């Protein structure tokens, strides 16, 4: 088997075994993360009190 053929076969098998989440498939997870971040930001913001 030539080296190039073996290389191509390894790339194809690796690409089939990878499970990459694309940005448009992780909507619920992303929304939950953004909500957590905004909630933490709201808690840390302090409001100046008038005398």
Rosetta blueprint (number, residue, H / E / L):
1 X L
2 X L
3 X H
4 X H
5 X H
6 X H
7 X H
8 X H
9 X H
10 X H
11 X H
12 X H
13 X H
14 X H
15 X H
16 X H
17 X H
18 X L
19 X L
20 X L
21 X L
22 X L
23 X H
24 X H
25 X H
26 X L
27 X H
28 X H
29 X H
30 X H
31 X H
32 X H
33 X H
34 X H
35 X H
36 X H
37 X H
38 X H
39 X H
40 X H
41 X H
42 X H
43 X H
44 X H
45 X L
46 X L
47 X L
48 X L
49 X L
50 X L
51 X L
